[in-house]
Amino acid sequence: MDKEKTAPIKEGQTVTELPQTGDAATEKTTFVGAMLATLAGLLGFVTTKRKKEDK
């Protein structure tokens, strides 16, 4: 792992910015997962409907 450079905080100094935690990558992964789940659901619905119509 790469070690991040950090500046020491002096007494009485406040930090106004939170550290980056990689949220952007997590959001993309969540979006792709949701889209795949939706696609799988739609394909399952279509195949079930076709089986019912064939009978």
KOLZAPA-841431 format. One line per 5 residues: for each residue x, y, z negated of C-alpha. Coordinates in nm, 3 decimals, padded with zeros to 5 digits. Layout:
X/Y/Z  ...
***
This chain:
00.000/00.000/00.000  00.109/00.357/00.059  00.144/00.566/-00.250  -00.031/00.899/-00.224  00.149/01.213/-00.330
-00.020/01.391/-00.616  00.051/01.725/-00.773  00.058/01.740/-01.150  -00.230/01.929/-01.310  -00.125/02.197/-01.551
-00.305/02.255/-01.879  -00.613/02.474/-01.830  -00.619/02.413/-01.453  -00.934/02.266/-01.301  -00.957/02.041/-00.999
-01.209/02.163/-00.742  -01.174/01.881/-00.489  -01.239/01.512/-00.541  -01.000/01.252/-00.398  -01.093/01.089/-00.070
-01.226/00.737/-00.123  -01.287/00.619/00.233  -01.662/00.682/00.238  -01.665/00.751/00.613  -01.558/00.395/00.693
-01.821/00.255/00.457  -02.097/00.459/00.622  -02.000/00.331/00.967  -01.997/-00.028/00.845  -02.339/00.014/00.684
-02.484/00.164/01.002  -02.349/-00.117/01.221  -02.482/-00.378/00.978  -02.827/-00.220/00.977  -02.835/-00.211/01.356
-02.733/-00.578/01.380  -03.000/-00.678/01.127  -03.263/-00.487/01.325  -03.157/-00.650/01.651  -03.164/-00.997/01.493
-03.512/-00.930/01.354  -03.644/-00.817/01.690  -03.499/-01.119/01.867  -03.650/-01.350/01.607  -03.990/-01.185/01.647
-03.982/-01.220/02.028  -03.883/-01.588/02.022  -04.155/-01.670/01.765  -04.414/-01.490/01.976  -04.309/-01.685/02.288
-04.338/-02.019/02.107  -04.693/-01.934/01.996  -04.794/-01.832/02.351  -04.657/-02.157/02.504  -04.884/-02.380/02.292
***
